[in-house]
């Protein structure tokens, strides 16, 4: 079975590879993209994140286990621009592969900022050939406590598949917590097959202390399988949940981790475990 996994870097969880069941071809989407809580994601200093993720799939006889080692560096290039450099090393039954990403957060006005990212993967069955992400974020309200989100993504794979994704959402900020809802609409080619996903995120904590996030996403994954002559449309419901925690042990360093569960109807269950270390400069 071919696994074409979307890697989006979800800013909702500090740009660690996090599972979000938006959709892929034969697998769930893993997001590597920007999020509305920019100050939480990038902090106030340069930062290095190092993490290891282990995912156990059931039935394991068919899918095995997935392992990923990820490095992320956030550079405060200027007051208005933060650059994000990332590399991920993946190991699965289908073989090993590497993913490279370069992105940036840019403040345009006191209310408007954007996140843009280019991602390139080595030749494999489960990473994209390249991926382009661009998100707009607009802050409004008396205390700028609301952030509107509009996002666009294009992904090209090493086979004939490609995905075009549009998303809209909203984040609300209170002094120690935030709530996010985001809707993703995906069009997969060949076949122009449509699907969608809903993402809910709840965060609690404070900078230099800790951040805890619960993310829940649900929807369907649909694409046209090219393994069957003439093509066959595949459409499966999916559900994903993830609990993540980031904790400062000193003024400028700490640990983070996550546990998660993903279910693909008529496919498999997946259990995620992640551990990481971060250092601010």
For each residue, the residues with C-beta under 8 A, 3 or more apart:
1: 26 62
2: 25 26 125 126 159 227
3: 24 26 27 92 94 125 126
4: 24 25 26 27 125 126 128 157 159 161
5: 24 27 28 29 30 126 127
6: 22 23 24 29 30 31 128 131 153 155 163 165
7: 17 30 31 32 88 99 119 121 127 128 131
8: 20 22 29 30 31 32 33 133 153
9: 15 16 17 31 32 33 34 84 86 101 103 117 133
10: 13 15 18 20 31 32 33 35 215
11: 14 15 33 34 35 36 37 38 41 115
12: 18 35 36 37 180 199 201 203 213 215
13: 10 16 18 35 201 213 215 242 244 258
14: 11 40 41 49 211 244 246 256
15: 9 10 11 32 34 35 41 49 72 74 84 86
16: 9 13 49 51 70 72 244 256 258 274 276
17: 7 9 30 31 32 51 53 68 70 88
18: 10 12 13 30 31 215 242 244 258 260
19: 28 29 30 31 240 242 260 262 270 272
20: 8 10 28 29 30 31 197 199 215 217 240
21: 28 29 197 217 218 219 221 238 239 240 262 264
22: 6 8 28 29 31 165 184 186 197 199 217 219
23: 6 28 29 163 184 186 188 195 197 219 220 221 222 223 238
24: 3 4 5 6 27 28 29 163 221 223
25: 2 4 157 161 163 188 223 225
26: 1 2 3 4 223 225 234
27: 3 4 5 24 126 221 264
28: 5 19 20 21 22 23 24 221 238 240 262 264 270
29: 5 6 8 19 20 21 22 23 24 197 221
30: 5 6 7 8 17 18 19 20
31: 6 7 8 9 10 17 18 19 20 22
32: 7 8 9 10 15 17 86 101 117 119 133
33: 8 9 10 11 115 117 133 135 151 153
34: 9 11 15 38 41 103 105 115 117 133 135 137
35: 10 11 12 13 15 38 40 41 115 180
36: 11 12 137 147 149 169 171 180
37: 11 12 40 41 147 171 173 178 180 203
38: 11 34 35 41 42 105 113 115 137
39: 42 43 44 207
40: 14 35 37 43 178 203 207 211
41: 11 14 15 34 35 37 38 74 105
42: 38 39 47 74 76 82 84 105
43: 39 40 47 74 207 280
44: 39 76 207
45: 76 252 280 281
46: 73 74 75 76 280 281
47: 42 43 73 74 278 279 280 281
48: 71 72 73 74 278 279 281
49: 14 15 16 70 71 72 73 74 256 276 277 278
50: 70 71 276 277 278
51: 16 17 69 70 256 274 275 276 277
52: 67 68 69 70 274 275 276
53: 17 66 67 68 69 70 258 272 273 274
54: 65 66 67 272 273 274
55: 65 66 67 68 270 271 272 273
56: 60 65 270 271 273
57: 60 62 63 64 65 66 268 269 270 271
58: 63 268 269 270 271
59: 62 63 268
60: 56 57 63 64 65
61:
62: 1 57 59 268
63: 57 58 59 60 93 268
64: 57 60 92 93
65: 54 55 56 57 60
66: 53 54 55 57 90 91 92 270
67: 52 53 54 55 90 91 92
68: 17 52 53 55 88 89 90 91
69: 51 52 53 88 89
70: 16 17 49 50 51 52 53 86 87 88 89 276
71: 48 49 50 86 87 88
72: 15 16 48 49 84 85 86
73: 46 47 48 49 84 85 86
74: 15 41 42 43 46 47 48 49 82 83 84
75: 46 82 83 84 85
76: 42 44 45 46 82
77: 81 82 83 104
78: 81
79: 107
80: 106 107 108
81: 77 78 104 105 106 107
82: 42 74 75 76 77 104 105
83: 74 75 77 102 103 104
84: 9 15 42 72 73 74 75 101 102 103 104 105 117
85: 72 73 75 101 102
86: 9 15 32 70 71 72 73 99 100 101 102 103
87: 70 71 98 99 100 101
88: 7 17 68 69 70 71 98 99 101
89: 68 69 70 96 98
90: 66 67 68 96 97 98 99 124 126 127
91: 66 67 68 96
92: 3 64 66 67 95 96 126
93: 63 64
94: 3 124 125 126
95: 92 124 125
96: 89 90 91 92
97: 90 121 122 123 124 126 127
98: 87 88 89 90 121 122
99: 7 86 87 88 90 119 120 121 122 127
100: 86 87 119 120 121
101: 9 32 84 85 86 87 88 117 118 119 120
102: 83 84 85 86 117 118
103: 9 34 83 84 86 115 116 117 118 133
104: 77 81 82 83 84 115 116 117
105: 34 38 41 42 81 82 84 113 114 115
106: 80 81 113 114 115 116
107: 79 80 81 110 112 113
108: 80 112 113 114
109: 112
110: 107 139 144
111: 138 139 140 144
112: 107 108 109 136 137 138 139
113: 38 105 106 107 108 137 139
114: 105 106 108 134 135 136 137
115: 11 33 34 35 38 103 104 105 106 133 134 135 137
116: 103 104 106 133 134 135
117: 9 32 33 34 84 101 102 103 104 131 132 133 134
118: 101 102 103 130 131 132
119: 7 32 99 100 101 128 130 131 132 133
120: 99 100 101 128 129 130 131
121: 7 97 98 99 100 124 127 128 129 130 131
122: 97 98 99 127
123: 97 129 158
124: 90 94 95 97 121 127 158
125: 2 3 4 94 95 158
126: 2 3 4 5 27 90 92 94 97
127: 5 7 90 97 99 121 122 124 158
128: 4 6 7 119 120 121 131 155 156 157 158
129: 120 121 123 156 157 158
130: 118 119 120 121 155 156
131: 6 7 117 118 119 120 121 128 153 154 155 156
132: 117 118 119 153 154 155
133: 8 9 32 33 34 103 115 116 117 119 151 152 153
134: 114 115 116 117 151 152 153
135: 33 34 114 115 116 149 150 151 152 167
136: 112 114 149 150 151
137: 34 36 38 112 113 114 115 147 148 149
138: 111 112 147 148
139: 110 111 112 113 144 146 147
140: 111 144 146 147 148
141: 144 145 146
142: 145
143:
144: 110 111 139 140 141 147
145: 141 142 172 173 174
146: 139 140 141 170 171 172 173
147: 36 37 137 138 139 140 144 170 171 173
148: 137 138 140 168 169 170
149: 36 135 136 137 167 168 169 170 171 182
150: 135 136 167 168
151: 33 133 134 135 136 165 166 167 168 169 182
152: 133 134 135 165 166 167
153: 6 8 33 131 132 133 134 163 164 165 166 167
154: 131 132 162 163 164 165
155: 6 128 130 131 132 162 163 164 165
156: 128 129 130 131 162
157: 4 25 128 129 160 161 162
158: 123 124 125 127 128 129
159: 2 4 226
160: 157 190 226
161: 4 25 157 188 189 190 223 226
162: 154 155 156 157 188 189
163: 6 23 24 25 153 154 155 186 187 188 189
164: 153 154 155 186 187 189
165: 6 22 151 152 153 154 155 184 185 186 187
166: 151 152 153 184 185
167: 135 149 150 151 152 153 182 183 184 185
168: 148 149 150 151 182 183
169: 36 148 149 151 180 181 182 183 199
170: 146 147 148 149 180 181 182
171: 36 37 146 147 149 178 179 180
172: 145 146 178 179 180
173: 37 145 146 147 178
174: 145 177 178
175:
176: 204 205 206
177: 174 202 203 204 205
178: 37 40 171 172 173 174 201 202 203
179: 171 172 201 202 203
180: 12 35 36 37 169 170 171 172 199 200 201 202 203
181: 169 170 198 199 200 201
182: 149 151 167 168 169 170 198 199 201
183: 167 168 169 196 197 198 199
184: 22 23 165 166 167 196 197 198 199 219
185: 165 166 167 194 195 196
186: 22 23 163 164 165 194 195 196 197 222
187: 163 164 165 192 193 194
188: 23 25 161 162 163 191 192 193 194 195 222 223 224
189: 161 162 163 164 192 193 224
190: 160 161 224 226 231
191: 188 223 224 231 233
192: 187 188 189
193: 187 188 189 222 223 224 233 235
194: 185 186 187 188 222
195: 23 185 186 188 219 220 221 222 223 235
196: 183 184 185 186 219 220
197: 20 21 22 23 29 183 184 186 217 218 219 220 238
198: 181 182 183 184 217 218 219
199: 12 20 22 169 180 181 182 183 184 215 216 217
200: 180 181 215 216 217
201: 12 13 178 179 180 181 182 213 214 215 216
202: 177 178 179 180 213 214 215
203: 12 37 40 177 178 179 180 211 212 213
204: 176 177 211 212 213
205: 176 177 209 210 211 212 246
206: 176 209 210 211
207: 39 40 43 44 211
208: 248 251
209: 205 206 248
210: 205 206 245 246 247 248
211: 14 40 203 204 205 206 207 245 246
212: 203 204 205 243 244 245 246
213: 12 13 201 202 203 204 242 243 244 245
214: 201 202 241 242 243
215: 10 12 13 18 20 199 200 201 202 240 241 242 244
216: 199 200 201 239 240 241
217: 20 21 22 197 198 199 200 238 239 240 241
218: 21 197 198 237 238 239 240
219: 21 22 23 184 195 196 197 198 237 238
220: 23 195 196 197 235 236 237 238
221: 21 23 24 27 28 29 195 234 235 236 238 264
222: 23 186 188 193 194 195 233 234 235 236
223: 23 24 25 26 161 188 191 193 195 233 234
224: 188 189 190 191 193 231 232 233 234
225: 25 26 228 231 232 233 234
226: 159 160 161 190 231
227: 2
228: 225 231 232
229:
230:
231: 190 191 224 225 226 228
232: 224 225 228
233: 191 193 222 223 224 225
234: 26 221 222 223 224 225
235: 193 195 220 221 222
236: 220 221 222 264 265 266 267
237: 218 219 220 265
238: 21 23 28 197 217 218 219 220 221 262 263 264 265
239: 21 216 217 218 262 263
240: 19 20 21 28 215 216 217 218 260 261 262 263
241: 214 215 216 217 260 261 262
242: 13 18 19 213 214 215 258 259 260 261 272
243: 212 213 214 258 259 260
244: 13 14 16 18 212 213 215 256 257 258 274
245: 210 211 212 213 256 257 258
246: 14 205 210 211 212 254 255 256 278
247: 210 254 255 256
248: 208 209 210 251 253 254
249: 253 254 255
250: 253 254
251: 208 248
252: 45 279 280 281
253: 248 249 250 277 278 279 280
254: 246 247 248 249 250 277 278
255: 246 247 249 275 276 277 278
256: 14 16 49 51 244 245 246 247 274 275 276 277 278
257: 244 245 273 274 275 276
258: 13 16 18 53 242 243 244 245 272 273 274
259: 242 243 271 272 273 274
260: 18 19 240 241 242 243 270 271 272 274
261: 240 241 242 269 270 271 272
262: 19 21 28 238 239 240 241 269 270 272
263: 238 239 240 268 269 270
264: 21 27 28 221 236 238 267 268 269 270
265: 236 237 238
266: 236
267: 236 264
268: 57 58 59 62 63 263 264
269: 57 58 261 262 263 264
270: 19 28 55 56 57 58 66 260 261 262 263 264
271: 55 56 57 58 259 260 261
272: 19 53 54 55 242 258 259 260 261 262
273: 53 54 55 56 257 258 259
274: 16 51 52 53 54 244 256 257 258 259 260
275: 51 52 255 256 257
276: 16 49 50 51 52 70 255 256 257
277: 49 50 51 253 254 255 256
278: 47 48 49 50 246 253 254 255 256
279: 47 48 252 253
280: 43 45 46 47 252 253
281: 45 46 47 48 252
